[in-house]
Amino acid sequence: MKHFILIAALLVLPGLFLPQLCARELYQRQWSFENGHAGWIRFKSWPGKLETVTTQGAAFRGRGALILEPAGPADKDNARAWMLITPREPLSGCRFLVRGHVAGSGTLSAGCFRKIRAEGKNIQETLPTASWELTPEYREISFEIFCDRPGITSSHAEFRLKGGKAYFDQFSVQELPNRTCLSAETPFTVVPEGSDLPPLRFLTEKTGETVRLFSFAPGGEQTLRAGRSSGEKKIEFPGLKKSAAGEYLFRAVTDGAFSEVRMSVLPRKQFAGLAARANAFAGKKPMRILYLGDSLSDFLHDHNYTDKVNFFLNLHGKSSFRNAAVHGDYVTRTLQRMRGIHGGKKAFKQFRYQDLWKEEYDLIFIWLGHNDTVSNTRWSRDLSVPRILPPEQKKLYGELLGEIRRHSKARIILVSAASINFEQALKLSESMNRPDHMRYLFGRPELLEQWNRTLREIAAEQKTGYFDIYTPLAACPEKNTLFSPADGLHPTDQGHNFIAGLFLDYLKQFAD
């Protein structure tokens, strides 16, 4: 996606990238108010007014600032606004730091406003945190928001002003990193439906440490348990009984630390089928696999097809992997990030490739294509021209493969672009209502097929492997269930199960 984000869940396209201690990327967002104040809200029913200004001297830094003030006598010297916190789902167990600079007059109060779903009811509550008497000079303020109970569906930093005018500048919200050590013994596992889930074991930094365990079941049920670590600096929570199929998340939280466990519960027949497809690896030497790609491999990180392939391979051996995929990637940006390892210009999320070549791999899968074949109305009114044309595709892949081969002797496999639910992707494109009136379209079959033909030629010329994932996906009668109903592009949990099976079948040739 050139400079494009498809709403929250629609960033296109595929990661084990850091140890379990920091296994997920932390949410963060910043505002300098140079170009508006998206993410800050004042509803019409609230007192006051909220606006961005560029008046000389109004900003702490730069030229923009945000002003919150009463709109008139009817507001009784009051004003109210929210700053949105919109990271991943679910929120429960997460901790955030709000920080910024304020100036003005009057009393500014801050806290957390959140919505909670509990016992079939929707609850709203406000938790005051701190207040400050404002001064004409800017000063830094900060406060924390801890989502300390199950069922939290949204959380906001709330500001209320009494008797004056408040200037905001250089604000940020970020999910807090670990302050202490808390790690899961087994971060991911797959279980057949109807089985009891295995116990959840965590290592803590000290004995007697209180650990809260937030449990998120597929049906949306959320529960909270608590316990204390033993003299061995360990804590164990019993697993759930007779689990239904779906994806389970368990988030353990201490003071400033978190660790997550994902469990994928598959129908028994599907579990047995995937296990059988990995039988070829019984007694074979371990394999180390590197995945490079886009959001098809990055989204649902820690429980997508890469994790499931690894689990089933390890039923019979000691295989391992690294998922270094980055959502939004296309071959140009993948090449830039590869060059950024050794002094070249850094790319988006350059850290994903940190220490990439400090380990040896047996196989490297490169799965790109959808951000490369995306079309938009700037390039062609009929959405028929992709971002990357075949001659450029050949040139860029040649350079990318050259970079990889400078550092690794691993067997490289080029994976075809996937056949997706194009009907849904087209509906999404047709419904776009952007201020610039541009439309984007992903997954156009003729563009994907041209990409794949060229990719097969590259594989033959460069003597790499070629993995055709397009054909079995296109032939799948239930294909539309394999991709998100929101965008038709990103795999669902069931889609990742299907893709994991395709990868296991392809990998059999390397078990000999």
C-alpha positions as CSV (number, residue, x, y, z in Angstrom):
1,M,0.0,0.0,0.0
2,K,1.7,3.1,-1.2
3,H,0.8,5.6,1.5
4,F,-2.4,3.8,2.5
5,I,-4.0,2.5,5.6
6,L,-7.3,0.6,5.2
7,I,-9.0,1.6,8.5
8,A,-7.7,-0.1,11.6
9,A,-7.7,-3.7,10.6
10,L,-7.0,-3.2,6.9
11,L,-3.4,-2.3,6.8
12,V,-2.3,-4.8,4.2
13,L,-0.2,-7.5,4.7
14,P,2.8,-10.5,7.6
15,G,6.3,-12.3,12.9
16,L,8.5,-13.9,15.8
17,F,10.8,-10.9,15.9
18,L,11.9,-10.4,19.6
19,P,12.0,-12.7,22.6
20,Q,8.7,-13.5,24.4
21,L,9.5,-10.8,26.9
22,C,8.7,-8.2,24.3
23,A,6.8,-10.5,21.9
24,R,4.3,-7.9,20.7
25,E,4.9,-4.5,19.4
26,L,3.7,-1.8,21.8
27,Y,1.0,0.7,20.7
28,Q,2.1,4.3,20.5
29,R,0.8,7.5,18.9
30,Q,2.0,11.1,18.8
31,W,0.4,14.5,18.2
32,S,2.2,17.7,17.3
33,F,-1.0,19.4,16.1
34,E,0.7,20.7,13.0
35,N,-2.0,19.3,10.8
36,G,-5.1,19.1,12.9
37,H,-6.1,17.0,15.9
38,A,-7.4,13.6,14.6
39,G,-7.9,11.3,17.6
40,W,-9.0,14.1,20.0
41,I,-12.7,14.4,20.3
42,R,-15.3,16.8,21.8
43,F,-18.9,15.7,21.3
44,K,-21.5,18.3,20.6
45,S,-23.2,17.6,23.9
46,W,-20.1,18.4,25.8
47,P,-19.2,21.9,27.1
48,G,-16.4,23.9,25.5
49,K,-14.7,24.0,22.1
50,L,-11.7,22.2,20.8
51,E,-9.6,23.5,17.9
52,T,-6.1,23.5,16.5
53,V,-4.4,26.9,16.2
54,T,-1.1,28.1,14.7
55,T,-1.0,31.5,16.4
56,Q,2.5,32.9,16.9
57,G,3.8,31.7,20.2
58,A,0.9,29.3,21.0
59,A,2.9,26.1,20.5
60,F,5.4,24.5,22.8
61,R,7.4,23.4,19.8
62,G,6.7,23.9,16.1
63,R,3.8,26.1,15.0
64,G,0.7,24.1,16.0
65,A,-1.1,23.7,19.3
66,L,-4.5,22.4,20.5
67,I,-6.8,24.7,22.5
68,L,-9.6,23.5,24.9
69,E,-11.8,26.3,26.3
70,P,-15.4,27.1,27.3
71,A,-17.4,28.1,24.3
72,G,-19.5,30.7,26.2
73,P,-21.6,31.4,29.3
74,A,-23.7,28.3,28.8
75,D,-20.6,26.1,29.5
76,K,-20.2,27.6,33.0
77,D,-16.5,27.8,32.6
78,N,-16.2,24.1,31.8
79,A,-14.7,22.3,28.8
80,R,-14.2,18.6,28.1
81,A,-12.4,16.5,25.6
82,W,-11.1,12.9,24.9
83,M,-7.9,11.6,23.6
84,L,-8.5,8.2,22.0
85,I,-6.5,5.1,22.8
86,T,-7.2,2.7,20.0
87,P,-4.6,-0.1,20.1
88,R,-5.2,-3.8,19.6
89,E,-8.1,-5.8,20.9
90,P,-8.6,-6.7,23.7
91,L,-7.5,-3.9,26.0
92,S,-7.8,-5.6,29.3
93,G,-4.5,-6.0,31.0
94,C,-2.8,-3.3,29.0
95,R,-1.1,-0.3,30.6
96,F,-0.6,3.1,28.9
97,L,1.4,6.3,29.6
98,V,-0.1,9.6,28.4
99,R,2.4,12.4,28.3
100,G,2.5,15.9,26.9
101,H,2.9,19.7,27.5
102,V,0.2,22.0,28.7
103,A,-0.1,25.7,29.4
104,G,-2.9,28.2,29.9
105,S,-5.1,29.1,32.9
106,G,-7.6,27.4,35.1
107,T,-7.6,23.8,36.5
108,L,-7.0,20.9,34.1
109,S,-8.1,17.4,35.3
110,A,-7.2,14.2,33.6
111,G,-8.2,10.6,33.9
112,C,-9.5,7.6,32.1
113,F,-13.0,7.2,30.6
114,R,-13.8,3.6,29.6
115,K,-16.6,1.4,28.4
116,I,-17.0,-2.1,29.8
117,R,-19.1,-5.1,28.8
118,A,-20.0,-7.2,31.9
119,E,-22.8,-9.6,32.7
120,G,-24.7,-8.6,29.5
121,K,-24.6,-4.9,30.3
122,N,-22.7,-2.0,28.9
123,I,-21.0,0.1,31.7
124,Q,-19.3,3.5,31.4
125,E,-17.0,4.8,34.1
126,T,-14.6,7.6,34.7
127,L,-11.5,7.2,36.8
128,P,-9.9,10.5,37.9
129,T,-6.1,10.4,37.8
130,A,-4.5,13.9,38.4
131,S,-5.1,17.6,38.2
132,W,-2.9,20.7,37.6
133,E,-3.2,24.4,37.9
134,L,-2.2,25.7,34.5
135,T,0.4,28.4,34.0
136,P,1.2,30.6,31.0
137,E,4.4,28.6,30.5
138,Y,4.3,25.1,29.1
139,R,5.2,22.3,31.4
140,E,5.2,18.5,31.0
141,I,2.5,16.4,32.5
142,S,2.0,12.6,32.5
143,F,-0.3,9.9,33.9
144,E,-0.9,6.2,33.5
145,I,-4.0,4.3,32.4
146,F,-4.2,0.7,33.5
147,C,-7.0,-1.5,32.0
148,D,-7.3,-3.5,35.2
149,R,-10.5,-5.5,34.7
150,P,-12.0,-7.8,32.0
151,G,-14.5,-6.7,29.4
152,I,-13.0,-3.3,28.6
153,T,-14.1,-2.4,25.1
154,S,-12.7,1.1,24.8
155,S,-10.5,3.4,26.8
156,H,-9.8,7.1,26.5
157,A,-7.7,9.7,28.2
158,E,-10.2,12.3,29.4
159,F,-9.4,16.0,30.0
160,R,-11.7,18.4,31.9
161,L,-11.0,22.2,32.2
162,K,-12.5,24.5,34.8
163,G,-12.2,28.3,34.6
164,G,-9.7,29.1,31.9
165,K,-8.1,28.0,28.6
166,A,-5.8,25.0,28.1
167,Y,-3.1,24.7,25.4
168,F,-1.9,21.2,24.5
169,D,1.2,20.4,22.4
170,Q,3.6,17.4,21.8
171,F,1.3,14.8,23.3
172,S,1.7,11.0,23.0
173,V,0.2,7.8,24.3
174,Q,2.2,4.7,24.4
175,E,1.8,1.2,25.8
176,L,4.2,0.7,28.6
177,P,7.0,-1.8,28.1
178,N,8.1,-4.3,30.7
179,R,9.7,-3.0,33.9
180,T,10.2,-6.4,35.4
181,C,10.6,-9.9,34.0
182,L,7.6,-12.0,33.2
183,S,7.8,-14.8,30.6
184,A,5.6,-17.6,29.5
185,E,6.9,-21.1,29.5
186,T,5.0,-22.0,26.3
187,P,3.9,-18.9,24.4
188,F,1.9,-20.8,21.7
189,T,0.3,-24.2,21.4
190,V,-2.4,-26.0,19.4
191,V,-5.0,-28.3,21.0
192,P,-7.7,-30.6,19.5
193,E,-11.2,-29.5,20.3
194,G,-12.8,-30.9,23.4
195,S,-9.5,-31.3,25.2
196,D,-8.6,-29.6,28.4
197,L,-6.2,-26.7,27.7
198,P,-2.8,-27.2,29.3
199,P,-1.8,-25.3,32.4
200,L,-0.4,-21.8,32.0
201,R,3.1,-21.4,33.5
202,F,5.0,-18.1,33.9
203,L,8.4,-17.2,35.3
204,T,8.5,-14.1,37.4
205,E,11.4,-11.9,38.6
206,K,10.8,-12.6,42.3
207,T,8.9,-14.9,44.7
208,G,5.6,-13.8,46.1
209,E,4.9,-11.6,43.1
210,T,1.2,-11.1,42.3
211,V,0.2,-12.0,38.8
212,R,-3.2,-11.3,37.2
213,L,-4.3,-13.5,34.4
214,F,-6.8,-12.1,31.9
215,S,-8.4,-14.9,29.8
216,F,-10.1,-14.2,26.5
217,A,-12.2,-17.0,24.9
218,P,-13.4,-17.1,21.3
219,G,-17.0,-16.2,22.2
220,G,-15.9,-12.9,23.8
221,E,-16.0,-14.1,27.4
222,Q,-13.3,-12.5,29.5
223,T,-12.3,-13.6,33.0
224,L,-9.7,-12.6,35.6
225,R,-7.7,-14.7,38.0
226,A,-4.9,-13.8,40.3
227,G,-2.1,-15.7,42.1
228,R,1.3,-15.3,43.7
229,S,4.6,-16.8,42.3
230,S,6.2,-19.6,44.3
231,G,9.6,-19.9,45.9
232,E,10.9,-21.1,42.5
233,K,9.8,-17.7,40.9
234,K,7.1,-19.6,39.0
235,I,3.3,-19.4,38.9
236,E,0.9,-21.8,37.3
237,F,-2.8,-21.3,36.4
238,P,-5.0,-24.4,35.6
239,G,-6.1,-24.6,31.9
240,L,-9.7,-24.3,30.8
241,K,-11.8,-27.5,30.7
242,K,-13.2,-29.1,27.5
243,S,-12.3,-26.2,25.2
244,A,-14.4,-25.3,22.2
245,A,-12.7,-24.6,18.8
246,G,-11.3,-21.1,18.3
247,E,-8.4,-18.9,19.3
248,Y,-7.7,-18.2,23.0
249,L,-5.6,-15.4,24.5
250,F,-4.2,-15.4,28.0
251,R,-2.5,-12.2,29.2
252,A,-0.5,-12.3,32.4
253,V,0.2,-9.0,34.1
254,T,2.3,-7.8,37.0
255,D,3.3,-4.3,38.0
256,G,4.6,-3.0,34.7
257,A,5.1,-6.4,33.0
258,F,3.1,-8.6,30.7
259,S,3.4,-11.9,28.9
260,E,0.9,-13.5,26.5
261,V,0.0,-17.1,25.7
262,R,-2.0,-18.0,22.6
263,M,-3.8,-21.3,22.2
264,S,-5.4,-22.4,19.0
265,V,-8.1,-25.0,19.5
266,L,-8.8,-26.9,16.2
267,P,-11.6,-29.3,15.3
268,R,-10.2,-32.8,16.0
269,K,-10.3,-33.9,12.4
270,Q,-8.4,-30.7,11.3
271,F,-5.9,-31.2,14.1
272,A,-5.3,-34.8,13.1
273,G,-5.0,-33.8,9.4
274,L,-2.3,-31.2,10.0
275,A,-0.4,-33.5,12.4
276,A,-0.4,-36.2,9.7
277,R,0.9,-33.8,7.1
278,A,3.9,-33.1,9.4
279,N,4.7,-36.8,9.9
280,A,7.3,-36.7,7.2
281,F,9.6,-34.9,9.7
282,A,9.6,-37.6,12.3
283,G,13.2,-38.2,13.3
284,K,14.6,-35.7,10.7
285,K,17.1,-33.0,11.5
286,P,15.8,-29.7,12.8
287,M,15.1,-26.9,10.4
288,R,15.4,-23.2,10.9
289,I,13.0,-21.2,8.7
290,L,12.9,-17.4,8.0
291,Y,9.7,-15.8,6.8
292,L,9.8,-12.5,4.9
293,G,6.5,-10.9,3.8
294,D,3.7,-8.6,4.3
295,S,0.6,-8.5,6.5
296,L,-0.7,-11.9,5.4
297,S,2.2,-13.2,7.5
298,D,2.4,-10.3,10.0
299,F,-1.2,-10.0,11.1
300,L,-2.5,-12.3,13.9
301,H,1.2,-12.3,15.0
302,D,2.1,-15.1,17.4
303,H,-0.8,-17.3,16.3
304,N,-0.9,-17.2,12.5
305,Y,0.2,-19.8,9.9
306,T,3.9,-19.4,10.7
307,D,3.3,-20.4,14.4
308,K,1.0,-23.3,13.4
309,V,3.5,-24.7,10.9
310,N,6.2,-24.5,13.6
311,F,4.0,-26.2,16.2
312,F,3.2,-29.2,13.9
313,L,6.8,-29.6,12.8
314,N,7.7,-29.8,16.4
315,L,5.4,-32.7,17.1
316,H,8.1,-34.7,15.4
317,G,11.4,-32.7,15.7
318,K,13.0,-29.5,16.9
319,S,12.3,-27.0,14.1
320,S,12.3,-23.3,14.8
321,F,11.5,-20.1,12.9
322,R,11.7,-16.3,12.7
323,N,8.8,-14.3,11.3
324,A,10.3,-11.0,10.1
325,A,7.3,-10.0,7.9
326,V,6.1,-6.4,8.0
327,H,2.5,-5.3,7.2
328,G,2.4,-3.0,4.1
329,D,5.5,-4.5,2.6
330,Y,6.2,-4.7,-1.1
331,V,9.4,-5.7,-2.7
332,T,10.9,-2.2,-2.9
333,R,10.5,-1.7,0.8
334,T,11.7,-5.2,1.7
335,L,14.8,-4.5,-0.4
336,Q,15.3,-1.1,1.3
337,R,15.0,-2.7,4.8
338,M,17.5,-5.4,3.8
339,R,20.0,-2.7,2.7
340,G,19.3,-0.8,5.9
341,I,20.8,-3.6,7.9
342,H,24.3,-2.5,6.7
343,G,24.1,1.3,6.5
344,G,21.6,1.9,3.8
345,K,18.5,4.1,4.2
346,K,16.3,2.6,6.9
347,A,12.8,1.4,6.1
348,F,9.5,1.3,8.0
349,K,9.9,-1.0,11.0
350,Q,13.6,-1.5,10.3
351,F,13.9,-3.2,13.7
352,R,12.2,-6.2,12.3
353,Y,15.4,-7.1,10.6
354,Q,17.6,-6.5,13.6
355,D,20.3,-9.2,13.8
356,L,18.7,-10.9,10.9
357,W,21.9,-12.6,9.7
358,K,23.3,-13.5,13.1
359,E,21.7,-16.9,12.8
360,E,21.7,-19.5,10.0
361,Y,18.6,-20.6,8.2
362,D,17.9,-23.7,6.2
363,L,14.9,-22.2,4.3
364,I,13.8,-18.6,3.5
365,F,10.3,-18.0,2.3
366,I,9.5,-14.6,0.6
367,W,5.8,-14.1,0.4
368,L,4.9,-10.7,-1.2
369,G,2.5,-9.6,-3.9
370,H,-0.6,-7.8,-2.7
371,N,0.9,-4.5,-1.9
372,D,2.9,-4.9,-5.1
373,T,-0.2,-5.5,-7.3
374,V,-2.4,-2.9,-5.6
375,S,-3.8,-0.4,-8.0
376,N,-5.2,3.1,-7.4
377,T,-7.0,5.8,-9.4
378,R,-3.9,8.0,-9.5
379,W,-2.0,5.4,-11.5
380,S,-5.0,4.4,-13.7
381,R,-8.7,5.5,-13.7
382,D,-9.8,1.9,-14.3
383,L,-7.5,0.5,-11.6
384,S,-5.7,-1.7,-14.1
385,V,-2.1,-0.6,-13.4
386,P,-0.3,-2.2,-10.4
387,R,2.3,-0.5,-8.2
388,I,5.1,-2.8,-9.5
389,L,5.2,-3.7,-13.2
390,P,6.9,-6.9,-14.4
391,P,10.2,-5.4,-15.6
392,E,10.6,-3.6,-12.2
393,Q,9.6,-6.8,-10.4
394,K,12.4,-8.8,-12.0
395,K,15.0,-6.1,-11.3
396,L,14.0,-5.6,-7.7
397,Y,13.8,-9.4,-6.9
398,G,17.2,-9.8,-8.5
399,E,18.6,-7.2,-6.2
400,L,16.8,-8.6,-3.2
401,L,18.0,-12.1,-3.8
402,G,21.5,-10.8,-4.2
403,E,21.4,-9.1,-0.8
404,I,20.1,-12.2,0.8
405,R,22.7,-14.4,-0.8
406,R,25.5,-12.2,0.5
407,H,24.6,-13.3,4.0
408,S,22.9,-16.7,3.8
409,K,23.3,-20.0,2.1
410,A,19.7,-21.0,2.8
411,R,17.4,-22.4,0.2
412,I,15.1,-19.5,-1.0
413,I,11.5,-20.1,-1.9
414,L,9.4,-17.4,-3.7
415,V,5.8,-17.8,-2.7
416,S,3.1,-16.7,-5.2
417,A,0.6,-14.0,-4.3
418,A,-2.6,-15.5,-2.8
419,S,-6.0,-15.7,-4.4
420,I,-8.3,-13.8,-2.1
421,N,-12.0,-12.9,-1.8
422,F,-11.9,-10.4,-4.6
423,E,-15.6,-9.6,-4.5
424,Q,-15.3,-8.3,-0.9
425,A,-12.1,-6.4,-1.8
426,L,-13.9,-4.8,-4.7
427,K,-16.9,-3.8,-2.5
428,L,-14.4,-2.1,-0.1
429,S,-12.8,-0.2,-2.9
430,E,-16.1,1.0,-4.3
431,S,-17.2,2.2,-0.9
432,M,-14.1,4.3,-0.2
433,N,-14.9,7.9,0.6
434,R,-11.5,9.6,1.0
435,P,-11.0,13.4,1.1
436,D,-8.8,13.1,-2.0
437,H,-11.4,10.9,-3.8
438,M,-8.8,8.3,-4.5
439,R,-9.7,4.6,-4.6
440,Y,-7.4,1.6,-4.0
441,L,-8.0,-2.0,-5.1
442,F,-6.3,-5.1,-3.8
443,G,-6.4,-8.6,-5.2
444,R,-7.4,-8.0,-8.9
445,P,-7.0,-11.6,-10.3
446,E,-5.4,-10.6,-13.6
447,L,-2.8,-8.5,-11.8
448,L,-2.1,-11.3,-9.3
449,E,-1.7,-13.8,-12.1
450,Q,0.7,-11.6,-14.0
451,W,2.7,-11.1,-10.8
452,N,2.8,-14.9,-10.3
453,R,3.9,-15.6,-13.9
454,T,6.7,-13.2,-13.6
455,L,7.6,-14.6,-10.2
456,R,7.8,-18.1,-11.6
457,E,10.2,-16.8,-14.3
458,I,12.3,-15.1,-11.6
459,A,12.5,-18.4,-9.7
460,A,13.7,-20.3,-12.8
461,E,16.3,-17.6,-13.7
462,Q,17.5,-17.2,-10.1
463,K,17.4,-20.9,-9.3
464,T,15.1,-20.5,-6.3
465,G,12.1,-22.6,-5.3
466,Y,8.6,-21.5,-6.3
467,F,5.6,-22.2,-4.1
468,D,2.3,-21.9,-5.8
469,I,-0.2,-20.9,-3.1
470,Y,-2.6,-19.2,-5.6
471,T,-4.0,-22.3,-7.3
472,P,-5.1,-24.2,-4.2
473,L,-6.6,-21.1,-2.7
474,A,-8.5,-20.3,-5.9
475,A,-9.8,-23.8,-6.0
476,C,-11.0,-23.9,-2.4
477,P,-14.8,-24.0,-2.3
478,E,-14.9,-22.3,1.1
479,K,-12.3,-19.7,0.0
480,N,-14.4,-16.7,1.2
481,T,-14.4,-18.1,4.8
482,L,-10.6,-18.1,4.7
483,F,-10.4,-14.3,4.4
484,S,-11.6,-11.4,6.5
485,P,-15.2,-10.4,5.8
486,A,-14.1,-6.8,6.4
487,D,-11.5,-6.6,3.5
488,G,-11.5,-10.0,1.7
489,L,-7.7,-9.9,1.9
490,H,-6.3,-10.9,5.3
491,P,-6.6,-14.5,6.4
492,T,-9.0,-15.4,9.2
493,D,-8.0,-18.0,11.8
494,Q,-9.5,-20.6,9.5
495,G,-7.5,-19.2,6.6
496,H,-4.3,-19.5,8.6
497,N,-5.1,-23.1,9.3
498,F,-5.6,-23.8,5.6
499,I,-2.4,-21.9,4.7
500,A,-0.5,-23.8,7.4
501,G,-1.5,-27.1,5.7
502,L,-0.3,-25.9,2.3
503,F,3.1,-25.0,3.8
504,L,3.4,-28.3,5.6
505,D,2.7,-30.1,2.2
506,Y,5.3,-28.0,0.5
507,L,7.9,-28.6,3.2
508,K,7.7,-32.4,2.9
509,Q,10.2,-32.3,0.1
510,F,12.8,-31.0,2.6
511,A,12.3,-33.8,5.0
512,D,14.3,-36.3,2.9
